[in-house]
Amino acid sequence: MTCDDEVWTPREHINEDSRLTDFARFVSGKFGSDVTSYDLLWRWSVHDVDRFWLTVAEYFDVPWATGPHRALANRDMPDATWFPGATVNYVAQVLRHTERTGTAIIGQDEHGRTSTVSWRELARQVGAFADTLRANGVNPGDRVVGYVPDLPQAVIAFLAAASIGAVWACCGQDLAAGAVIDRFAQLAPVALVAATGYNHRGRFVDRIGETRAIVDGLPSVRLTVVIPRPESPAPNGTVTWSEATAGGSEPSPVPVDVDHPLWVLFSSGTTGVPKGIVHGHGGVLVEHLKNLALHEEIREGDRFFWYTTPTWVMWNMRNSGLLLGATIVCYDGAPDPQSLWEISARHRVTALGVSPGYLAATRNRGIRPGRDYELSSLRLLGSTGSVLTPELHSWIAAELGPEVLVSSISGGTDVATAFACSVPTEPNRAGEMSARCLGVDLRAWSSSGESVVDGVGDLVVIQPMPSMPVRFWNDQDGSRYRAAYFEDFPGVWRHGDWITLTSRGSVIVHGRSDATLNRHGIRMGSGEIYRVVEALDEVEEALVVGVEEDDGGYWMPLFVVLADGVDLDDQVRTRITAAIRDRVSPRHVPDEIVLAPGIPHTRTGKKVEVPVKSILRGRTEGAVQAQALDRPDLIEWYRAFGETHIRSGRAPSPTRSNVSQ
């Protein structure tokens, strides 16, 4: 399988009806220039940045309280100034749709229990909860935090807080109290919204005790509102969700400056206390309108479901479907290979978002989504969290058929959006994203800052984007923010991914640049290894790291989790080795292939290559924060394996394969 395999061919009726085509016509009519091809439209969007973003705001009729005269007053990163003098509130755009009939939010849990919130009820509860916050002394700029599963009430709490100019932050309830306090204590929040528990793999996990510990660890909290669950009522004496939303006043969003904090998102925290990333009302509003409408084709009346946790930026992105009048679907539970397809069929989802890992689990279980489920409403399948391999991309595109666009996207919590994605008007090849997103001046650069085409380079963005962070929390002089993205190339955002920008304008992501494999002087992204190894029927998942050793050597183990019933025998080792040698590079055949009990990920699904690399070098102190991982129990196994390797002096052990190159 190569990236020449076309998995999406633009269809005339989709092109004609797409919001992207309509926007191109709007631009052409307004300025009298031909930008009807995507390439011309993208080039205009990054060459005339000021006019592009003003046009986006005009096209979507952004509800400014005070309108801007220009989009970008200062374009020097990281100090770019967006929409100077303008005021707006993110929530005002959501409330435009509340006169509509129909459903705004659908909630479902693992047991199939479903709840709905109409548009009118959404407005009522947002207004009522905003009143409760104000009555308890919550003012603009104060922080309101949530310790919640993916529930409709969590979305409403966020909107209510934002409507009064308070700053929102939240964590999923899979995080323990200590990890939550690490994040929230930085913010000194005045109000907490917490559920009594969440569902996970068929059991209810009570979180009343963890909530008490969080309240004890956050002395700034003056108000705690509890969302009771069917399995666990609210403790006596607490303010319940129904009490906090008992009023009925109309919500009235407070106009705030464009860069007034909307929410604080947190970095993964795998190697230290998570950083608080602050995004502003105006930047998020215009970026999410552009991204969801023009790239993901989310429309009024659509049903938008992205499996996510409130800890992850995709929760915020999914909620922004409300900006466009779409119904959003929340899910309280852990996905099995059937559940997300079942929910999509049941609720006639039009846009579904999953991870490549979920797609692999679906395929490996023998599930045929297009055949086994009624998905006739589905138009878009989004995929993010890790690299979507060409084989998996081709498989799911064939399963869902030519009317469903499989859109792999690459972005980040840092910018709360995507840098690159697939668009309906452009051909798409397996393993690629068909285009750089509008307004994103993305390039692949060499280490000397030269542009690279059809070769691997650093993902950089050379002009500002409105949803880049306003700042990091508690970073008064901006030094931590600059060090995170602008240290290597001053004035240019370096994201930390290896990519190929092809001559046809598509983007291929190879993995994190800080996890680069540098074997025999030849650098390669780990994603190249995963692409071929995880395509094998025998392999469920893999993790590869390159470890620089104290004696100057370079050790490159490949850890594998195998499919049910498969043993790591000589035949399987040979197939893995041959796949890497023949389809990637003989220089990057691993020194050993190791059967592992699992692959650790961040809670947003990214493999933790760099921390594992540090652990295998024996540098365990501060290498990883266990609470940031989906399976912290695995770290002890990798630590013990690393110690065995160090003690053995690199001599072969029974777990090693002694593969030749």
C-alpha positions as CSV (number, residue, x, y, z in Angstrom):
1,M,0.0,0.0,0.0
2,T,1.4,3.4,-1.0
3,C,0.2,6.9,-0.7
4,D,-0.7,6.8,-4.4
5,D,-3.9,4.9,-3.6
6,E,-6.8,7.4,-3.9
7,V,-9.4,6.8,-1.3
8,W,-11.6,9.9,-2.0
9,T,-12.5,11.3,-5.4
10,P,-14.5,14.5,-5.3
11,R,-18.0,14.0,-6.5
12,E,-19.7,16.8,-8.5
13,H,-22.8,16.9,-6.3
14,I,-20.8,17.2,-3.2
15,N,-18.6,19.9,-4.6
16,E,-21.5,22.0,-5.7
17,D,-23.3,21.7,-2.4
18,S,-20.3,22.1,-0.1
19,R,-19.9,25.0,2.3
20,L,-16.3,25.3,1.1
21,T,-17.5,25.9,-2.5
22,D,-20.0,28.4,-1.3
23,F,-17.3,30.3,0.6
24,A,-15.0,30.3,-2.4
25,R,-17.9,31.9,-4.5
26,F,-18.5,34.4,-1.7
27,V,-14.8,35.4,-1.8
28,S,-14.7,35.6,-5.6
29,G,-17.8,37.7,-5.8
30,K,-16.6,40.0,-3.1
31,F,-13.2,40.7,-4.4
32,G,-13.6,39.9,-8.1
33,S,-10.8,37.3,-8.1
34,D,-10.9,33.7,-9.1
35,V,-10.3,31.5,-6.0
36,T,-12.6,28.7,-7.0
37,S,-9.9,26.0,-6.7
38,Y,-8.8,25.0,-3.2
39,D,-5.2,25.7,-4.0
40,L,-5.9,29.3,-5.0
41,L,-8.2,29.8,-2.0
42,W,-5.5,28.5,0.4
43,R,-2.9,30.7,-1.2
44,W,-5.1,33.8,-0.8
45,S,-5.9,32.9,2.8
46,V,-2.2,32.9,3.8
47,H,-1.0,35.7,1.5
48,D,-3.7,38.2,2.5
49,V,-4.2,37.1,6.1
50,D,-6.0,40.3,7.3
51,R,-8.6,40.2,4.5
52,F,-9.1,36.5,4.8
53,W,-10.0,36.5,8.5
54,L,-12.2,39.5,8.1
55,T,-14.0,37.7,5.3
56,V,-14.4,34.6,7.4
57,A,-16.0,36.7,10.1
58,E,-18.3,38.5,7.6
59,Y,-19.3,35.2,5.9
60,F,-20.4,33.7,9.2
61,D,-21.8,37.0,10.4
62,V,-19.9,36.7,13.7
63,P,-22.0,38.4,16.4
64,W,-19.6,41.2,17.4
65,A,-20.7,43.5,20.2
66,T,-18.1,45.9,18.9
67,G,-16.8,45.1,15.4
68,P,-13.1,45.1,14.4
69,H,-11.7,47.4,11.7
70,R,-9.0,44.9,10.8
71,A,-8.1,41.3,11.7
72,L,-4.5,41.5,12.6
73,A,-2.8,44.6,14.1
74,N,0.5,42.9,14.9
75,R,1.6,39.8,13.0
76,D,4.8,39.1,15.0
77,M,4.5,35.7,16.7
78,P,4.0,35.1,19.6
79,D,2.7,38.6,20.2
80,A,0.1,38.8,17.3
81,T,-2.8,41.0,18.1
82,W,-6.2,39.8,16.6
83,F,-9.3,41.9,15.9
84,P,-8.1,45.0,17.8
85,G,-10.9,46.8,19.7
86,A,-13.5,44.2,19.0
87,T,-15.7,42.6,21.7
88,V,-17.7,39.4,21.4
89,N,-18.8,36.4,23.4
90,Y,-18.5,32.8,22.1
91,V,-21.8,31.8,23.6
92,A,-23.7,34.5,21.6
93,Q,-23.1,32.5,18.5
94,V,-24.6,29.4,20.1
95,L,-27.7,31.2,21.3
96,R,-28.5,32.3,17.8
97,H,-29.9,28.8,17.2
98,T,-32.1,28.5,20.4
99,E,-35.3,29.6,18.6
100,R,-35.1,26.5,16.5
101,T,-37.1,23.4,17.2
102,G,-35.4,20.1,17.7
103,T,-32.5,18.8,19.8
104,A,-29.3,20.6,20.7
105,I,-27.6,17.8,22.7
106,I,-28.0,14.1,22.9
107,G,-26.4,12.2,25.8
108,Q,-26.0,8.4,25.9
109,D,-24.2,6.1,28.3
110,E,-22.9,2.5,28.1
111,H,-26.2,1.1,29.2
112,G,-28.0,2.7,26.2
113,R,-29.8,5.3,28.5
114,T,-30.4,8.4,26.4
115,S,-31.3,12.0,27.3
116,T,-31.9,15.0,25.1
117,V,-31.8,18.7,25.5
118,S,-33.8,20.9,23.1
119,W,-32.5,24.2,21.9
120,R,-35.0,26.1,24.0
121,E,-34.1,24.0,27.1
122,L,-30.4,24.6,26.4
123,A,-31.0,28.4,26.5
124,R,-33.0,28.1,29.7
125,Q,-30.4,26.0,31.5
126,V,-27.5,28.1,30.4
127,G,-29.3,31.2,31.7
128,A,-30.3,29.6,34.9
129,F,-26.8,28.2,35.7
130,A,-25.3,31.6,34.8
131,D,-27.6,33.2,37.4
132,T,-26.5,30.6,40.0
133,L,-22.9,31.5,39.3
134,R,-23.5,35.2,39.6
135,A,-25.5,34.7,42.8
136,N,-22.5,33.0,44.3
137,G,-20.1,35.8,43.4
138,V,-18.6,34.4,40.2
139,N,-17.4,37.4,38.1
140,P,-15.8,37.8,34.7
141,G,-12.3,36.4,34.8
142,D,-13.0,34.0,37.7
143,R,-12.4,30.3,37.0
144,V,-15.1,27.7,36.9
145,V,-13.9,24.1,36.7
146,G,-15.5,20.7,35.9
147,Y,-14.7,17.2,37.1
148,V,-17.1,15.4,34.8
149,P,-17.7,12.7,32.2
150,D,-18.9,13.6,28.8
151,L,-22.4,14.7,29.8
152,P,-24.8,17.3,28.4
153,Q,-24.7,19.0,31.8
154,A,-21.0,19.5,31.4
155,V,-21.5,21.3,28.1
156,I,-24.2,23.5,29.6
157,A,-21.9,24.4,32.6
158,F,-19.2,25.5,30.2
159,L,-21.5,27.6,28.1
160,A,-23.0,29.3,31.3
161,A,-19.5,30.1,32.6
162,A,-18.4,31.5,29.3
163,S,-21.5,33.5,28.9
164,I,-20.7,35.6,32.0
165,G,-17.0,36.0,31.1
166,A,-15.8,33.3,33.6
167,V,-13.0,31.0,32.5
168,W,-13.7,27.3,32.0
169,A,-11.5,24.3,32.5
170,C,-12.4,20.6,33.0
171,C,-11.0,17.1,33.5
172,G,-12.6,13.8,32.8
173,Q,-13.3,11.6,35.8
174,D,-10.8,9.0,34.8
175,L,-8.2,11.3,36.4
176,A,-7.6,10.8,40.1
177,A,-7.9,13.6,42.6
178,G,-4.2,14.3,42.7
179,A,-3.9,14.8,39.0
180,V,-7.0,17.1,38.9
181,I,-5.6,19.2,41.8
182,D,-2.3,19.5,39.9
183,R,-4.2,21.1,37.0
184,F,-6.9,23.1,38.8
185,A,-4.8,24.5,41.7
186,Q,-2.9,26.6,39.2
187,L,-6.2,28.4,38.4
188,A,-7.5,29.0,41.9
189,P,-11.1,28.3,40.8
190,V,-14.1,29.7,42.7
191,A,-16.6,27.1,41.5
192,L,-16.6,23.4,40.8
193,V,-19.1,21.2,38.9
194,A,-18.7,17.5,39.6
195,A,-20.6,14.4,38.7
196,T,-21.0,11.6,41.3
197,G,-19.3,9.1,38.9
198,Y,-18.9,7.8,35.4
199,N,-19.3,4.5,33.4
200,H,-16.4,2.5,32.2
201,R,-16.4,-1.0,30.6
202,G,-19.7,-2.0,32.0
203,R,-19.2,-0.8,35.6
204,F,-20.0,2.4,37.4
205,V,-17.1,4.2,39.0
206,D,-18.2,6.3,42.0
207,R,-16.3,9.6,42.3
208,I,-17.9,11.2,45.4
209,G,-14.7,10.5,47.4
210,E,-12.4,11.9,44.7
211,T,-14.6,15.0,44.5
212,R,-14.3,15.6,48.3
213,A,-10.6,15.3,48.0
214,I,-10.5,17.8,45.1
215,V,-12.6,20.3,47.1
216,D,-10.3,19.9,50.1
217,G,-7.3,20.5,47.8
218,L,-8.8,23.6,46.3
219,P,-9.4,26.1,49.1
220,S,-10.4,28.8,46.6
221,V,-13.7,27.0,45.7
222,R,-16.8,28.7,47.1
223,L,-19.5,26.8,45.2
224,T,-19.7,23.1,44.4
225,V,-22.5,21.8,42.2
226,V,-23.1,18.1,42.0
227,I,-24.5,16.2,39.0
228,P,-26.1,13.0,40.4
229,R,-26.0,9.8,38.4
230,P,-28.6,7.0,38.4
231,E,-26.2,4.8,40.3
232,S,-25.0,7.4,42.8
233,P,-27.2,10.2,44.2
234,A,-25.7,13.5,45.4
235,P,-24.6,13.6,49.0
236,N,-26.9,15.3,51.5
237,G,-26.3,19.1,51.8
238,T,-24.8,19.6,48.4
239,V,-26.2,21.9,45.6
240,T,-27.5,19.6,42.9
241,W,-27.6,20.3,39.2
242,S,-31.3,20.5,39.1
243,E,-31.3,23.1,41.9
244,A,-28.6,25.1,40.2
245,T,-30.6,25.2,36.9
246,A,-34.1,25.7,38.4
247,G,-34.4,29.3,37.2
248,G,-35.6,30.4,33.8
249,S,-34.1,33.7,32.8
250,E,-32.9,34.3,29.3
251,P,-29.1,34.1,29.0
252,S,-27.4,37.4,28.2
253,P,-23.8,36.8,27.1
254,V,-21.4,39.5,28.4
255,P,-19.3,41.1,25.6
256,V,-15.6,40.6,26.3
257,D,-12.3,41.4,24.6
258,V,-11.3,39.1,21.8
259,D,-8.4,37.7,23.8
260,H,-10.4,37.4,27.1
261,P,-9.9,33.8,28.3
262,L,-12.6,31.4,27.1
263,W,-11.0,28.2,28.5
264,V,-7.8,26.8,29.8
265,L,-6.7,23.5,28.3
266,F,-3.9,21.5,29.8
267,S,-0.8,19.8,28.2
268,S,-0.6,16.1,28.6
269,G,1.6,16.4,31.7
270,T,3.6,13.3,30.9
271,T,6.9,14.8,32.1
272,G,5.8,17.4,34.7
273,V,2.9,19.5,36.0
274,P,0.6,20.1,33.0
275,K,0.8,23.6,31.4
276,G,-2.3,25.7,31.3
277,I,-2.9,26.8,27.7
278,V,-5.2,29.8,27.5
279,H,-7.4,30.4,24.4
280,G,-9.6,33.5,23.8
281,H,-13.2,34.0,22.9
282,G,-12.7,35.6,19.5
283,G,-9.9,33.5,18.2
284,V,-11.6,30.2,19.0
285,L,-15.0,31.5,17.6
286,V,-13.7,32.4,14.2
287,E,-11.4,29.5,13.9
288,H,-14.0,26.9,14.9
289,L,-16.6,28.3,12.6
290,K,-14.1,28.2,9.7
291,N,-12.7,24.7,10.5
292,L,-16.0,22.9,11.3
293,A,-18.0,24.5,8.5
294,L,-15.5,24.7,5.7
295,H,-13.3,21.7,6.3
296,E,-15.6,19.3,8.2
297,E,-18.8,20.4,6.5
298,I,-20.8,20.6,9.8
299,R,-24.1,22.2,9.1
300,E,-27.3,23.3,10.8
301,G,-29.3,20.2,11.7
302,D,-26.4,17.8,11.4
303,R,-25.6,15.3,14.2
304,F,-22.0,15.6,15.3
305,F,-20.4,12.9,17.5
306,W,-16.7,12.7,18.3
307,Y,-15.7,10.2,20.9
308,T,-13.7,12.1,23.5
309,T,-13.1,12.9,27.1
310,P,-13.6,16.4,28.6
311,T,-9.8,16.4,29.3
312,W,-9.1,16.5,25.5
313,V,-9.4,19.4,23.1
314,M,-11.7,17.4,20.9
315,W,-14.4,17.8,23.6
316,N,-14.2,21.5,23.0
317,M,-14.1,21.1,19.2
318,R,-17.1,18.8,19.3
319,N,-19.1,21.3,21.5
320,S,-18.4,23.9,18.9
321,G,-20.8,22.1,16.6
322,L,-23.4,24.1,18.5
323,L,-22.0,27.3,16.9
324,L,-23.3,26.1,13.6
325,G,-26.7,24.8,14.8
326,A,-25.7,21.1,14.8
327,T,-26.8,18.6,17.3
328,I,-23.9,17.2,19.3
329,V,-23.8,13.7,20.8
330,C,-22.2,13.1,24.2
331,Y,-21.1,9.6,25.4
332,D,-20.4,8.5,28.9
333,G,-18.5,5.3,28.6
334,A,-15.5,3.5,27.2
335,P,-15.8,2.5,23.5
336,D,-15.7,-1.1,22.4
337,P,-15.3,-2.0,18.7
338,Q,-19.1,-2.0,18.3
339,S,-20.4,0.8,20.5
340,L,-19.5,4.0,18.5
341,W,-20.9,2.5,15.3
342,E,-24.1,1.5,17.2
343,I,-24.5,5.0,18.6
344,S,-23.9,6.5,15.2
345,A,-26.6,4.3,13.7
346,R,-29.0,4.9,16.5
347,H,-28.8,8.6,16.4
348,R,-28.3,9.0,12.6
349,V,-24.9,10.7,13.1
350,T,-23.7,12.7,10.1
351,A,-20.1,13.4,11.3
352,L,-18.3,10.9,13.5
353,G,-14.8,11.2,15.0
354,V,-12.7,8.4,16.3
355,S,-9.0,7.4,16.7
356,P,-6.9,5.2,14.4
357,G,-6.7,2.8,17.4
358,Y,-10.4,2.4,17.4
359,L,-10.5,1.8,13.7
360,A,-7.8,-0.9,14.1
361,A,-9.8,-2.5,16.8
362,T,-12.8,-2.5,14.6
363,R,-11.0,-4.2,11.7
364,N,-9.2,-6.7,13.9
365,R,-12.5,-7.8,15.5
366,G,-13.8,-8.5,12.0
367,I,-16.5,-5.8,12.1
368,R,-17.6,-4.3,8.8
369,P,-19.1,-0.9,9.7
370,G,-20.7,-0.2,6.3
371,R,-22.3,-3.6,6.2
372,D,-23.1,-4.3,9.9
373,Y,-24.6,-0.9,10.8
374,E,-27.2,1.5,9.2
375,L,-24.9,4.4,8.5
376,S,-26.7,6.0,5.6
377,S,-26.7,9.4,7.3
378,L,-22.9,9.4,7.7
379,R,-21.0,11.9,5.5
380,L,-17.8,12.3,7.3
381,L,-15.5,10.1,9.4
382,G,-12.8,12.1,11.2
383,S,-9.7,10.5,12.6
384,T,-7.1,12.0,15.0
385,G,-4.9,11.3,18.0
386,S,-2.2,9.4,16.1
387,V,-1.2,8.7,12.5
388,L,-3.8,7.0,10.3
389,T,-1.8,4.5,8.3
390,P,-2.4,4.1,4.6
391,E,-3.6,0.5,5.1
392,L,-6.1,1.5,7.7
393,H,-7.2,4.6,5.8
394,S,-7.8,2.5,2.7
395,W,-9.7,-0.2,4.6
396,I,-12.2,2.1,6.3
397,A,-12.7,4.2,3.2
398,A,-13.6,1.1,1.3
399,E,-15.9,-0.1,4.1
400,L,-17.9,3.2,4.3
401,G,-18.1,3.8,0.5
402,P,-17.6,6.7,-1.8
403,E,-20.1,9.1,-0.2
404,V,-18.2,9.2,3.1
405,L,-15.1,11.3,3.4
406,V,-12.5,9.8,5.7
407,S,-10.8,12.9,7.0
408,S,-7.5,12.4,8.9
409,I,-6.7,15.6,10.8
410,S,-3.5,16.9,12.4
411,G,-3.5,19.7,14.9
412,G,-3.2,20.1,18.6
413,T,-4.5,21.2,22.0
414,D,-2.0,24.1,21.6
415,V,-4.0,25.7,18.8
416,A,-7.4,24.1,19.6
417,T,-7.8,23.2,15.9
418,A,-6.3,21.4,12.9
419,F,-3.3,22.4,10.8
420,A,-4.1,19.9,8.0
421,C,-7.0,17.8,7.1
422,S,-9.0,16.3,4.2
423,V,-11.5,18.5,2.3
424,P,-14.4,17.3,0.2
425,T,-13.4,19.2,-2.9
426,E,-9.9,17.6,-3.2
427,P,-8.7,14.1,-4.0
428,N,-7.4,12.2,-1.0
429,R,-4.8,9.4,-0.9
430,A,-4.3,6.7,1.7
431,G,-2.3,7.9,4.7
432,E,-2.4,11.6,3.7
433,M,-4.3,14.7,4.6
434,S,-5.3,16.3,1.3
435,A,-4.6,19.9,2.2
436,R,-3.3,22.5,4.6
437,C,-6.3,24.2,6.3
438,L,-7.3,27.6,5.2
439,G,-5.5,30.4,7.0
440,V,-2.7,28.0,8.2
441,D,0.6,28.8,6.6
442,L,2.1,25.4,7.3
443,R,5.5,24.4,5.9
444,A,8.0,21.6,6.3
445,W,11.4,23.0,7.3
446,S,14.9,21.6,7.5
447,S,16.9,22.2,10.7
448,S,18.4,25.3,8.9
449,G,15.0,26.8,8.2
450,E,14.8,25.9,4.6
451,S,11.5,24.8,3.0
452,V,11.3,21.1,2.2
453,V,8.9,19.7,-0.4
454,D,8.5,15.9,-1.0
455,G,10.8,15.2,1.9
456,V,10.6,15.0,5.7
457,G,10.8,18.3,7.7
458,D,9.7,20.0,10.8
459,L,6.1,21.1,10.9
460,V,6.2,24.9,11.3
461,V,3.6,27.6,10.9
462,I,5.1,30.9,9.6
463,Q,2.2,33.2,10.1
464,P,-0.1,33.6,13.1
465,M,-3.4,31.8,13.6
466,P,-6.3,33.4,15.7
467,S,-6.6,30.3,17.9
468,M,-2.9,30.2,18.9
469,P,-2.7,30.6,22.7
470,V,-3.3,33.9,24.3
471,R,-0.7,32.8,26.8
472,F,0.2,30.1,29.2
473,W,-1.4,30.4,32.7
474,N,1.0,31.8,35.3
475,D,3.6,32.7,32.6
476,Q,3.7,36.5,33.2
477,D,6.6,37.2,31.0
478,G,5.7,34.7,28.3
479,S,9.0,32.9,28.6
480,R,7.5,29.4,28.9
481,Y,5.3,30.0,25.9
482,R,8.2,31.2,23.8
483,A,10.3,28.2,24.9
484,A,7.6,25.8,23.9
485,Y,7.1,26.8,20.3
486,F,9.5,29.6,19.2
487,E,12.9,28.7,20.6
488,D,14.2,26.8,17.5
489,F,13.0,29.2,14.9
490,P,12.4,32.7,16.4
491,G,9.1,34.2,15.2
492,V,8.0,30.8,13.7
493,W,5.8,28.2,15.4
494,R,7.5,24.8,15.6
495,H,5.0,22.2,16.6
496,G,7.3,19.2,17.1
497,D,6.0,16.9,14.4
498,W,7.8,15.4,11.4
499,I,5.8,15.9,8.2
500,T,6.1,15.6,4.4
501,L,4.5,18.4,2.5
502,T,4.0,16.9,-1.0
503,S,4.3,18.8,-4.3
504,R,0.6,18.3,-4.8
505,G,-0.2,20.1,-1.5
506,S,-1.1,17.1,0.7
507,V,0.4,16.4,4.1
508,I,1.8,13.2,5.6
509,V,2.6,13.1,9.3
510,H,5.4,10.8,10.4
511,G,5.2,11.3,14.2
512,R,6.8,13.5,16.9
513,S,10.2,14.9,16.1
514,D,11.3,14.5,19.7
515,A,10.8,10.7,19.2
516,T,12.8,10.5,15.9
517,L,14.7,7.3,15.2
518,N,18.3,8.2,14.3
519,R,19.7,4.8,13.2
520,H,23.1,4.8,11.6
521,G,22.8,8.5,11.0
522,I,19.5,8.2,9.1
523,R,16.6,9.9,10.7
524,M,13.1,8.5,10.5
525,G,9.7,9.1,12.2
526,S,8.4,6.3,14.3
527,G,5.1,6.5,12.3
528,E,6.9,4.8,9.4
529,I,7.5,1.7,11.5
530,Y,3.9,1.7,12.9
531,R,2.5,2.0,9.4
532,V,3.8,-1.4,8.3
533,V,4.0,-3.3,11.5
534,E,0.4,-2.5,12.7
535,A,-0.9,-3.5,9.2
536,L,0.1,-7.1,10.0
537,D,-2.8,-9.2,11.1
538,E,-0.8,-10.6,14.0
539,V,0.0,-7.2,15.5
540,E,-2.5,-5.2,17.6
541,E,-0.2,-2.3,18.3
542,A,3.5,-1.4,18.5
543,L,5.9,1.0,20.1
544,V,9.4,1.7,18.9
545,V,12.1,3.9,20.5
546,G,15.7,4.7,19.7
547,V,17.8,4.8,22.9
548,E,21.2,6.5,22.9
549,E,23.4,4.6,25.3
550,D,26.2,5.8,27.6
551,D,28.8,3.8,25.7
552,G,27.9,5.5,22.4
553,G,25.7,2.7,21.2
554,Y,22.2,3.0,19.8
555,W,19.6,0.5,20.9
556,M,16.3,0.3,19.1
557,P,13.7,-2.2,20.6
558,L,10.3,-2.7,19.1
559,F,7.5,-3.5,21.6
560,V,4.5,-5.3,20.2
561,V,1.0,-6.2,21.5
562,L,-0.3,-9.2,19.5
563,A,-3.8,-10.1,18.4
564,D,-5.7,-12.7,20.5
565,G,-4.3,-16.2,20.1
566,V,-1.0,-15.1,18.4
567,D,2.4,-16.0,20.0
568,L,5.6,-14.1,19.3
569,D,7.3,-17.1,17.7
570,D,10.1,-17.1,15.0
571,Q,7.5,-17.0,12.2
572,V,5.9,-13.8,13.6
573,R,9.3,-12.2,14.3
574,T,10.3,-12.9,10.7
575,R,7.2,-11.3,9.3
576,I,7.6,-8.2,11.4
577,T,11.3,-7.9,10.4
578,A,10.6,-8.5,6.7
579,A,7.9,-5.9,6.7
580,I,10.2,-3.2,8.1
581,R,13.2,-4.2,6.0
582,D,11.2,-4.4,2.7
583,R,8.8,-1.6,3.2
584,V,10.6,0.9,5.3
585,S,14.3,0.6,5.6
586,P,16.8,-2.2,6.3
587,R,18.7,0.3,8.5
588,H,15.6,0.6,10.8
589,V,15.1,-3.1,11.5
590,P,14.9,-3.2,15.4
591,D,17.6,-4.7,17.5
592,E,14.9,-6.8,19.2
593,I,11.2,-7.5,19.1
594,V,9.7,-7.7,22.6
595,L,6.2,-8.9,23.6
596,A,4.7,-6.3,25.8
597,P,1.6,-6.4,28.0
598,G,0.4,-3.1,26.5
599,I,1.4,0.2,25.0
600,P,1.1,3.3,27.2
601,H,-0.7,6.4,25.9
602,T,-1.5,9.8,27.1
603,R,-5.2,10.2,27.9
604,T,-5.7,11.7,24.5
605,G,-4.4,8.5,22.8
606,K,-0.9,9.4,21.9
607,K,1.9,6.9,22.4
608,V,4.3,8.0,25.1
609,E,7.5,7.4,23.2
610,V,9.8,9.9,24.8
611,P,9.0,9.0,28.4
612,V,9.5,5.3,27.6
613,K,12.8,6.2,26.0
614,S,13.9,7.9,29.2
615,I,12.8,5.0,31.3
616,L,14.7,2.5,29.2
617,R,17.8,4.6,29.7
618,G,17.4,4.3,33.5
619,R,16.3,7.9,33.9
620,T,13.1,7.3,35.7
621,E,13.0,10.3,37.9
622,G,10.5,12.8,36.4
623,A,10.4,10.8,33.2
624,V,6.6,10.4,33.3
625,Q,3.7,11.4,35.4
626,A,1.6,8.2,35.9
627,Q,-1.7,10.1,36.3
628,A,-1.3,11.5,32.7
629,L,-1.4,8.0,31.2
630,D,-4.3,5.7,30.2
631,R,-2.5,2.7,31.8
632,P,0.0,3.9,34.4
633,D,0.5,0.2,35.5
634,L,2.5,-0.4,32.3
635,I,5.3,2.0,33.4
636,E,6.6,-0.4,36.0
637,W,6.9,-3.1,33.4
638,Y,8.9,-0.9,31.0
639,R,11.1,0.3,34.0
640,A,11.8,-3.3,34.9
641,F,12.6,-4.2,31.3
642,G,15.0,-1.3,31.1
643,E,16.8,-2.3,34.3
644,T,17.2,-5.8,32.9
645,H,18.7,-4.4,29.7
646,I,21.1,-2.2,31.6
647,R,22.2,-5.0,33.9
648,S,22.7,-7.4,31.0
649,G,25.2,-5.1,29.3
650,R,23.2,-5.4,26.1
651,A,23.7,-9.2,26.0
652,P,20.8,-11.1,24.5
653,S,18.1,-12.2,26.9
654,P,15.3,-14.8,26.4
655,T,12.9,-12.0,25.4
656,R,15.1,-10.8,22.5
657,S,15.1,-11.8,18.9
658,N,18.7,-11.2,17.7
659,V,17.4,-10.1,14.3
660,S,20.0,-9.4,11.7
661,Q,20.1,-6.4,9.3
